[in-house]
């Protein structure tokens, strides 16, 4: 079993992963919600914890976070 650990220090880093390195489906609603939340957090429109929660949901749905 191959395991990779990634740490993100900001919503912009999480958004970059979603945009450039996402292995799950980009048409999944959880992915879309996570990307939107991360970009909104970068712009200061939502708190960072909301982006984190959305990213975690998308990652769990995609099977990349356990």
PDB file of N, CA, C and O in Angstrom:
ATOM      1  N   UNK A   1       0.844  -1.178   0.000  1.00  0.00           N
ATOM      2  CA  UNK A   1       0.000   0.000   0.000  1.00  0.00           C
ATOM      3  C   UNK A   1       0.891   1.243   0.000  1.00  0.00           C
ATOM      4  O   UNK A   1       1.796   1.372   0.824  1.00  0.00           O
ATOM      5  N   UNK A   2       0.627   2.126  -0.910  1.00  0.00           N
ATOM      6  CA  UNK A   2       1.395   3.371  -1.034  1.00  0.00           C
ATOM      7  C   UNK A   2       0.679   4.466  -0.261  1.00  0.00           C
ATOM      8  O   UNK A   2      -0.516   4.693  -0.451  1.00  0.00           O
ATOM      9  N   UNK A   3       1.408   5.135   0.603  1.00  0.00           N
ATOM     10  CA  UNK A   3       0.839   6.210   1.407  1.00  0.00           C
ATOM     11  C   UNK A   3       1.672   7.468   1.229  1.00  0.00           C
ATOM     12  O   UNK A   3       2.900   7.440   1.315  1.00  0.00           O
ATOM     13  N   UNK A   4       0.982   8.563   0.979  1.00  0.00           N
ATOM     14  CA  UNK A   4       1.638   9.855   0.887  1.00  0.00           C
ATOM     15  C   UNK A   4       0.952  10.796   1.868  1.00  0.00           C
ATOM     16  O   UNK A   4      -0.276  10.834   1.951  1.00  0.00           O
ATOM     17  N   UNK A   5       1.734  11.535   2.592  1.00  0.00           N
ATOM     18  CA  UNK A   5       1.194  12.506   3.523  1.00  0.00           C
ATOM     19  C   UNK A   5       1.462  13.902   2.982  1.00  0.00           C
ATOM     20  O   UNK A   5       2.581  14.228   2.585  1.00  0.00           O
ATOM     21  N   UNK A   6       0.424  14.710   2.975  1.00  0.00           N
ATOM     22  CA  UNK A   6       0.550  16.090   2.519  1.00  0.00           C
ATOM     23  C   UNK A   6       0.040  17.011   3.622  1.00  0.00           C
ATOM     24  O   UNK A   6      -0.983  16.744   4.253  1.00  0.00           O
ATOM     25  N   UNK A   7       0.757  18.074   3.836  1.00  0.00           N
ATOM     26  CA  UNK A   7       0.350  19.096   4.796  1.00  0.00           C
ATOM     27  C   UNK A   7       0.162  20.404   4.047  1.00  0.00           C
ATOM     28  O   UNK A   7       0.980  20.779   3.207  1.00  0.00           O
ATOM     29  N   UNK A   8      -0.930  21.096   4.365  1.00  0.00           N
ATOM     30  CA  UNK A   8      -1.205  22.378   3.746  1.00  0.00           C
ATOM     31  C   UNK A   8      -1.215  23.435   4.822  1.00  0.00           C
ATOM     32  O   UNK A   8      -1.808  23.248   5.884  1.00  0.00           O
ATOM     33  N   UNK A   9      -0.566  24.534   4.551  1.00  0.00           N
ATOM     34  CA  UNK A   9      -0.524  25.620   5.506  1.00  0.00           C
ATOM     35  C   UNK A   9      -1.486  26.734   5.186  1.00  0.00           C
ATOM     36  O   UNK A   9      -1.627  27.681   5.959  1.00  0.00           O
ATOM     37  N   UNK A  10      -2.155  26.627   4.041  1.00  0.00           N
ATOM     38  CA  UNK A  10      -3.058  27.708   3.656  1.00  0.00           C
ATOM     39  C   UNK A  10      -4.103  27.208   2.673  1.00  0.00           C
ATOM     40  O   UNK A  10      -3.959  26.158   2.046  1.00  0.00           O
ATOM     41  N   UNK A  11      -5.152  27.995   2.565  1.00  0.00           N
ATOM     42  CA  UNK A  11      -6.202  27.674   1.601  1.00  0.00           C
ATOM     43  C   UNK A  11      -5.674  27.764   0.175  1.00  0.00           C
ATOM     44  O   UNK A  11      -6.132  27.035  -0.705  1.00  0.00           O
ATOM     45  N   UNK A  12      -4.717  28.649  -0.057  1.00  0.00           N
ATOM     46  CA  UNK A  12      -4.171  28.765  -1.410  1.00  0.00           C
ATOM     47  C   UNK A  12      -3.391  27.509  -1.791  1.00  0.00           C
ATOM     48  O   UNK A  12      -3.428  27.092  -2.949  1.00  0.00           O
ATOM     49  N   UNK A  13      -2.684  26.898  -0.834  1.00  0.00           N
ATOM     50  CA  UNK A  13      -1.992  25.644  -1.113  1.00  0.00           C
ATOM     51  C   UNK A  13      -2.991  24.525  -1.394  1.00  0.00           C
ATOM     52  O   UNK A  13      -2.786  23.722  -2.305  1.00  0.00           O
ATOM     53  N   UNK A  14      -4.061  24.471  -0.620  1.00  0.00           N
ATOM     54  CA  UNK A  14      -5.087  23.457  -0.844  1.00  0.00           C
ATOM     55  C   UNK A  14      -5.750  23.658  -2.203  1.00  0.00           C
ATOM     56  O   UNK A  14      -6.005  22.685  -2.912  1.00  0.00           O
ATOM     57  N   UNK A  15      -6.030  24.898  -2.573  1.00  0.00           N
ATOM     58  CA  UNK A  15      -6.626  25.183  -3.876  1.00  0.00           C
ATOM     59  C   UNK A  15      -5.692  24.755  -5.002  1.00  0.00           C
ATOM     60  O   UNK A  15      -6.148  24.233  -6.019  1.00  0.00           O
ATOM     61  N   UNK A  16      -4.394  24.968  -4.831  1.00  0.00           N
ATOM     62  CA  UNK A  16      -3.425  24.555  -5.858  1.00  0.00           C
ATOM     63  C   UNK A  16      -3.428  23.044  -6.032  1.00  0.00           C
ATOM     64  O   UNK A  16      -3.337  22.549  -7.156  1.00  0.00           O
ATOM     65  N   UNK A  17      -3.533  22.308  -4.932  1.00  0.00           N
ATOM     66  CA  UNK A  17      -3.612  20.846  -5.027  1.00  0.00           C
ATOM     67  C   UNK A  17      -4.883  20.442  -5.766  1.00  0.00           C
ATOM     68  O   UNK A  17      -4.855  19.584  -6.648  1.00  0.00           O
ATOM     69  N   UNK A  18      -5.981  21.060  -5.400  1.00  0.00           N
ATOM     70  CA  UNK A  18      -7.247  20.737  -6.067  1.00  0.00           C
ATOM     71  C   UNK A  18      -7.175  21.030  -7.568  1.00  0.00           C
ATOM     72  O   UNK A  18      -7.686  20.254  -8.376  1.00  0.00           O
ATOM     73  N   UNK A  19      -6.562  22.111  -7.932  1.00  0.00           N
ATOM     74  CA  UNK A  19      -6.510  22.496  -9.337  1.00  0.00           C
ATOM     75  C   UNK A  19      -5.479  21.717 -10.143  1.00  0.00           C
ATOM     76  O   UNK A  19      -5.695  21.434 -11.321  1.00  0.00           O
ATOM     77  N   UNK A  20      -4.357  21.370  -9.513  1.00  0.00           N
ATOM     78  CA  UNK A  20      -3.235  20.832 -10.284  1.00  0.00           C
ATOM     79  C   UNK A  20      -2.890  19.375 -10.029  1.00  0.00           C
ATOM     80  O   UNK A  20      -2.301  18.727 -10.894  1.00  0.00           O
ATOM     81  N   UNK A  21      -3.241  18.841  -8.865  1.00  0.00           N
ATOM     82  CA  UNK A  21      -2.791  17.507  -8.507  1.00  0.00           C
ATOM     83  C   UNK A  21      -3.893  16.590  -8.000  1.00  0.00           C
ATOM     84  O   UNK A  21      -3.605  15.570  -7.374  1.00  0.00           O
ATOM     85  N   UNK A  22      -5.118  16.927  -8.254  1.00  0.00           N
ATOM     86  CA  UNK A  22      -6.231  16.157  -7.715  1.00  0.00           C
ATOM     87  C   UNK A  22      -6.376  14.852  -8.482  1.00  0.00           C
ATOM     88  O   UNK A  22      -6.441  14.849  -9.711  1.00  0.00           O
ATOM     89  N   UNK A  23      -6.425  13.732  -7.742  1.00  0.00           N
ATOM     90  CA  UNK A  23      -6.546  12.430  -8.395  1.00  0.00           C
ATOM     91  C   UNK A  23      -7.992  11.963  -8.477  1.00  0.00           C
ATOM     92  O   UNK A  23      -8.294  10.997  -9.177  1.00  0.00           O
ATOM     93  N   UNK A  24      -8.877  12.635  -7.774  1.00  0.00           N
ATOM     94  CA  UNK A  24     -10.293  12.278  -7.817  1.00  0.00           C
ATOM     95  C   UNK A  24     -10.993  12.956  -8.976  1.00  0.00           C
ATOM     96  O   UNK A  24     -10.374  13.639  -9.793  1.00  0.00           O
ATOM     97  N   UNK A  25     -12.293  12.752  -9.025  1.00  0.00           N
ATOM     98  CA  UNK A  25     -13.107  13.334 -10.093  1.00  0.00           C
ATOM     99  C   UNK A  25     -13.308  14.832  -9.861  1.00  0.00           C
ATOM    100  O   UNK A  25     -13.750  15.256  -8.794  1.00  0.00           O
ATOM    101  N   UNK A  26     -12.982  15.603 -10.860  1.00  0.00           N
ATOM    102  CA  UNK A  26     -13.179  17.049 -10.755  1.00  0.00           C
ATOM    103  C   UNK A  26     -14.625  17.459 -11.012  1.00  0.00           C
ATOM    104  O   UNK A  26     -14.979  18.626 -10.850  1.00  0.00           O
ATOM    105  N   UNK A  27     -15.461  16.503 -11.412  1.00  0.00           N
ATOM    106  CA  UNK A  27     -16.876  16.804 -11.594  1.00  0.00           C
ATOM    107  C   UNK A  27     -17.693  16.466 -10.346  1.00  0.00           C
ATOM    108  O   UNK A  27     -18.893  16.735 -10.295  1.00  0.00           O
ATOM    109  N   UNK A  28     -17.041  15.877  -9.340  1.00  0.00           N
ATOM    110  CA  UNK A  28     -17.722  15.534  -8.101  1.00  0.00           C
ATOM    111  C   UNK A  28     -18.168  16.805  -7.373  1.00  0.00           C
ATOM    112  O   UNK A  28     -17.392  17.755  -7.265  1.00  0.00           O
ATOM    113  N   UNK A  29     -19.402  16.834  -6.877  1.00  0.00           N
ATOM    114  CA  UNK A  29     -19.868  18.027  -6.162  1.00  0.00           C
ATOM    115  C   UNK A  29     -19.006  18.395  -4.955  1.00  0.00           C
ATOM    116  O   UNK A  29     -18.830  19.579  -4.667  1.00  0.00           O
ATOM    117  N   UNK A  30     -18.467  17.409  -4.248  1.00  0.00           N
ATOM    118  CA  UNK A  30     -17.615  17.708  -3.092  1.00  0.00           C
ATOM    119  C   UNK A  30     -16.320  18.386  -3.539  1.00  0.00           C
ATOM    120  O   UNK A  30     -15.818  19.277  -2.854  1.00  0.00           O
ATOM    121  N   UNK A  31     -15.780  17.969  -4.679  1.00  0.00           N
ATOM    122  CA  UNK A  31     -14.581  18.626  -5.229  1.00  0.00           C
ATOM    123  C   UNK A  31     -14.903  20.077  -5.564  1.00  0.00           C
ATOM    124  O   UNK A  31     -14.156  20.984  -5.198  1.00  0.00           O
ATOM    125  N   UNK A  32     -16.002  20.291  -6.251  1.00  0.00           N
ATOM    126  CA  UNK A  32     -16.392  21.644  -6.638  1.00  0.00           C
ATOM    127  C   UNK A  32     -16.598  22.527  -5.409  1.00  0.00           C
ATOM    128  O   UNK A  32     -16.187  23.687  -5.400  1.00  0.00           O
ATOM    129  N   UNK A  33     -17.238  21.978  -4.369  1.00  0.00           N
ATOM    130  CA  UNK A  33     -17.465  22.742  -3.139  1.00  0.00           C
ATOM    131  C   UNK A  33     -16.144  23.068  -2.456  1.00  0.00           C
ATOM    132  O   UNK A  33     -15.968  24.169  -1.933  1.00  0.00           O
ATOM    133  N   UNK A  34     -15.213  22.114  -2.457  1.00  0.00           N
ATOM    134  CA  UNK A  34     -13.915  22.340  -1.831  1.00  0.00           C
ATOM    135  C   UNK A  34     -13.125  23.411  -2.568  1.00  0.00           C
ATOM    136  O   UNK A  34     -12.542  24.299  -1.945  1.00  0.00           O
ATOM    137  N   UNK A  35     -13.106  23.330  -3.884  1.00  0.00           N
ATOM    138  CA  UNK A  35     -12.379  24.331  -4.656  1.00  0.00           C
ATOM    139  C   UNK A  35     -12.971  25.719  -4.435  1.00  0.00           C
ATOM    140  O   UNK A  35     -12.240  26.689  -4.236  1.00  0.00           O
ATOM    141  N   UNK A  36     -14.279  25.804  -4.470  1.00  0.00           N
ATOM    142  CA  UNK A  36     -14.951  27.084  -4.234  1.00  0.00           C
ATOM    143  C   UNK A  36     -14.622  27.617  -2.837  1.00  0.00           C
ATOM    144  O   UNK A  36     -14.296  28.793  -2.677  1.00  0.00           O
ATOM    145  N   UNK A  37     -14.710  26.751  -1.834  1.00  0.00           N
ATOM    146  CA  UNK A  37     -14.438  27.175  -0.462  1.00  0.00           C
ATOM    147  C   UNK A  37     -12.992  27.637  -0.296  1.00  0.00           C
ATOM    148  O   UNK A  37     -12.728  28.633   0.378  1.00  0.00           O
ATOM    149  N   UNK A  38     -12.063  26.916  -0.908  1.00  0.00           N
ATOM    150  CA  UNK A  38     -10.652  27.312  -0.797  1.00  0.00           C
ATOM    151  C   UNK A  38     -10.409  28.662  -1.463  1.00  0.00           C
ATOM    152  O   UNK A  38      -9.717  29.514  -0.906  1.00  0.00           O
ATOM    153  N   UNK A  39     -10.966  28.855  -2.636  1.00  0.00           N
ATOM    154  CA  UNK A  39     -10.775  30.128  -3.335  1.00  0.00           C
ATOM    155  C   UNK A  39     -11.448  31.274  -2.585  1.00  0.00           C
ATOM    156  O   UNK A  39     -10.920  32.385  -2.536  1.00  0.00           O
ATOM    157  N   UNK A  40     -12.608  31.002  -2.005  1.00  0.00           N
ATOM    158  CA  UNK A  40     -13.286  32.030  -1.219  1.00  0.00           C
ATOM    159  C   UNK A  40     -12.500  32.362   0.054  1.00  0.00           C
ATOM    160  O   UNK A  40     -12.463  33.516   0.482  1.00  0.00           O
ATOM    161  N   UNK A  41     -11.870  31.343   0.657  1.00  0.00           N
ATOM    162  CA  UNK A  41     -11.039  31.592   1.836  1.00  0.00           C
ATOM    163  C   UNK A  41      -9.818  32.433   1.470  1.00  0.00           C
ATOM    164  O   UNK A  41      -9.418  33.318   2.227  1.00  0.00           O
ATOM    165  N   UNK A  42      -9.234  32.158   0.320  1.00  0.00           N
ATOM    166  CA  UNK A  42      -8.092  32.956  -0.147  1.00  0.00           C
ATOM    167  C   UNK A  42      -8.502  34.421  -0.284  1.00  0.00           C
ATOM    168  O   UNK A  42      -7.732  35.323   0.048  1.00  0.00           O
ATOM    169  N   UNK A  43      -9.712  34.650  -0.774  1.00  0.00           N
ATOM    170  CA  UNK A  43     -10.214  36.017  -0.964  1.00  0.00           C
ATOM    171  C   UNK A  43     -10.734  36.644   0.324  1.00  0.00           C
ATOM    172  O   UNK A  43     -11.091  37.822   0.340  1.00  0.00           O
ATOM    173  N   UNK A  44     -10.780  35.861   1.410  1.00  0.00           N
ATOM    174  CA  UNK A  44     -11.267  36.383   2.678  1.00  0.00           C
ATOM    175  C   UNK A  44     -12.771  36.377   2.820  1.00  0.00           C
ATOM    176  O   UNK A  44     -13.317  37.007   3.726  1.00  0.00           O
ATOM    177  N   UNK A  45     -13.448  35.664   1.926  1.00  0.00           N
ATOM    178  CA  UNK A  45     -14.908  35.641   1.957  1.00  0.00           C
ATOM    179  C   UNK A  45     -15.480  34.616   2.927  1.00  0.00           C
ATOM    180  O   UNK A  45     -16.609  34.771   3.393  1.00  0.00           O
ATOM    181  N   UNK A  46     -14.718  33.572   3.240  1.00  0.00           N
ATOM    182  CA  UNK A  46     -15.138  32.570   4.215  1.00  0.00           C
ATOM    183  C   UNK A  46     -13.952  32.256   5.125  1.00  0.00           C
ATOM    184  O   UNK A  46     -12.803  32.439   4.722  1.00  0.00           O
ATOM    185  N   UNK A  47     -14.211  31.790   6.337  1.00  0.00           N
ATOM    186  CA  UNK A  47     -13.110  31.435   7.231  1.00  0.00           C
ATOM    187  C   UNK A  47     -12.338  30.224   6.708  1.00  0.00           C
ATOM    188  O   UNK A  47     -12.894  29.366   6.022  1.00  0.00           O
ATOM    189  N   UNK A  48     -11.066  30.170   7.039  1.00  0.00           N
ATOM    190  CA  UNK A  48     -10.216  29.081   6.582  1.00  0.00           C
ATOM    191  C   UNK A  48     -10.691  27.707   7.013  1.00  0.00           C
ATOM    192  O   UNK A  48     -10.499  26.730   6.288  1.00  0.00           O
ATOM    193  N   UNK A  49     -11.318  27.616   8.204  1.00  0.00           N
ATOM    194  CA  UNK A  49     -11.762  26.305   8.663  1.00  0.00           C
ATOM    195  C   UNK A  49     -12.833  25.725   7.749  1.00  0.00           C
ATOM    196  O   UNK A  49     -12.944  24.506   7.626  1.00  0.00           O
ATOM    197  N   UNK A  50     -13.623  26.582   7.105  1.00  0.00           N
ATOM    198  CA  UNK A  50     -14.646  26.085   6.182  1.00  0.00           C
ATOM    199  C   UNK A  50     -13.995  25.463   4.944  1.00  0.00           C
ATOM    200  O   UNK A  50     -14.471  24.454   4.425  1.00  0.00           O
ATOM    201  N   UNK A  51     -12.920  26.065   4.486  1.00  0.00           N
ATOM    202  CA  UNK A  51     -12.178  25.498   3.359  1.00  0.00           C
ATOM    203  C   UNK A  51     -11.585  24.154   3.754  1.00  0.00           C
ATOM    204  O   UNK A  51     -11.616  23.201   2.975  1.00  0.00           O
ATOM    205  N   UNK A  52     -11.045  24.078   4.971  1.00  0.00           N
ATOM    206  CA  UNK A  52     -10.459  22.814   5.441  1.00  0.00           C
ATOM    207  C   UNK A  52     -11.508  21.721   5.506  1.00  0.00           C
ATOM    208  O   UNK A  52     -11.266  20.601   5.057  1.00  0.00           O
ATOM    209  N   UNK A  53     -12.665  22.030   6.058  1.00  0.00           N
ATOM    210  CA  UNK A  53     -13.726  21.031   6.147  1.00  0.00           C
ATOM    211  C   UNK A  53     -14.179  20.560   4.770  1.00  0.00           C
ATOM    212  O   UNK A  53     -14.403  19.369   4.558  1.00  0.00           O
ATOM    213  N   UNK A  54     -14.311  21.491   3.842  1.00  0.00           N
ATOM    214  CA  UNK A  54     -14.727  21.125   2.482  1.00  0.00           C
ATOM    215  C   UNK A  54     -13.659  20.292   1.794  1.00  0.00           C
ATOM    216  O   UNK A  54     -13.979  19.335   1.090  1.00  0.00           O
ATOM    217  N   UNK A  55     -12.385  20.646   1.990  1.00  0.00           N
ATOM    218  CA  UNK A  55     -11.290  19.870   1.398  1.00  0.00           C
ATOM    219  C   UNK A  55     -11.283  18.462   1.967  1.00  0.00           C
ATOM    220  O   UNK A  55     -11.137  17.494   1.221  1.00  0.00           O
ATOM    221  N   UNK A  56     -11.437  18.335   3.283  1.00  0.00           N
ATOM    222  CA  UNK A  56     -11.448  17.018   3.908  1.00  0.00           C
ATOM    223  C   UNK A  56     -12.586  16.158   3.371  1.00  0.00           C
ATOM    224  O   UNK A  56     -12.394  14.967   3.123  1.00  0.00           O
ATOM    225  N   UNK A  57     -13.764  16.742   3.188  1.00  0.00           N
ATOM    226  CA  UNK A  57     -14.905  15.987   2.643  1.00  0.00           C
ATOM    227  C   UNK A  57     -14.601  15.502   1.239  1.00  0.00           C
ATOM    228  O   UNK A  57     -14.847  14.340   0.917  1.00  0.00           O
ATOM    229  N   UNK A  58     -14.072  16.376   0.404  1.00  0.00           N
ATOM    230  CA  UNK A  58     -13.742  15.990  -0.970  1.00  0.00           C
ATOM    231  C   UNK A  58     -12.693  14.881  -0.980  1.00  0.00           C
ATOM    232  O   UNK A  58     -12.786  13.934  -1.760  1.00  0.00           O
ATOM    233  N   UNK A  59     -11.707  15.005  -0.118  1.00  0.00           N
ATOM    234  CA  UNK A  59     -10.645  13.999  -0.065  1.00  0.00           C
ATOM    235  C   UNK A  59     -11.176  12.659   0.421  1.00  0.00           C
ATOM    236  O   UNK A  59     -10.782  11.613  -0.094  1.00  0.00           O
ATOM    237  N   UNK A  60     -12.066  12.680   1.404  1.00  0.00           N
ATOM    238  CA  UNK A  60     -12.668  11.428   1.862  1.00  0.00           C
ATOM    239  C   UNK A  60     -13.527  10.803   0.767  1.00  0.00           C
ATOM    240  O   UNK A  60     -13.466   9.596   0.533  1.00  0.00           O
ATOM    241  N   UNK A  61     -14.317  11.624   0.105  1.00  0.00           N
ATOM    242  CA  UNK A  61     -15.168  11.113  -0.971  1.00  0.00           C
ATOM    243  C   UNK A  61     -14.346  10.517  -2.112  1.00  0.00           C
ATOM    244  O   UNK A  61     -14.763   9.555  -2.757  1.00  0.00           O
ATOM    245  N   UNK A  62     -13.175  11.102  -2.351  1.00  0.00           N
ATOM    246  CA  UNK A  62     -12.305  10.611  -3.420  1.00  0.00           C
ATOM    247  C   UNK A  62     -11.446   9.416  -2.970  1.00  0.00           C
ATOM    248  O   UNK A  62     -10.740   8.810  -3.776  1.00  0.00           O
ATOM    249  N   UNK A  63     -11.519   9.093  -1.684  1.00  0.00           N
ATOM    250  CA  UNK A  63     -10.757   7.966  -1.173  1.00  0.00           C
ATOM    251  C   UNK A  63      -9.289   8.246  -0.931  1.00  0.00           C
ATOM    252  O   UNK A  63      -8.483   7.320  -0.846  1.00  0.00           O
ATOM    253  N   UNK A  64      -8.934   9.518  -0.818  1.00  0.00           N
ATOM    254  CA  UNK A  64      -7.528   9.868  -0.606  1.00  0.00           C
ATOM    255  C   UNK A  64      -7.256  10.341   0.825  1.00  0.00           C
ATOM    256  O   UNK A  64      -6.118  10.667   1.163  1.00  0.00           O
ATOM    257  N   UNK A  65      -8.274  10.378   1.649  1.00  0.00           N
ATOM    258  CA  UNK A  65      -8.121  10.736   3.061  1.00  0.00           C
ATOM    259  C   UNK A  65      -8.899   9.723   3.867  1.00  0.00           C
ATOM    260  O   UNK A  65     -10.062   9.433   3.586  1.00  0.00           O
ATOM    261  N   UNK A  66      -8.237   9.194   4.866  1.00  0.00           N
ATOM    262  CA  UNK A  66      -8.916   8.197   5.701  1.00  0.00           C
ATOM    263  C   UNK A  66      -9.042   8.701   7.107  1.00  0.00           C
ATOM    264  O   UNK A  66      -9.586   8.007   7.966  1.00  0.00           O
TER     265      UNK A  66
END
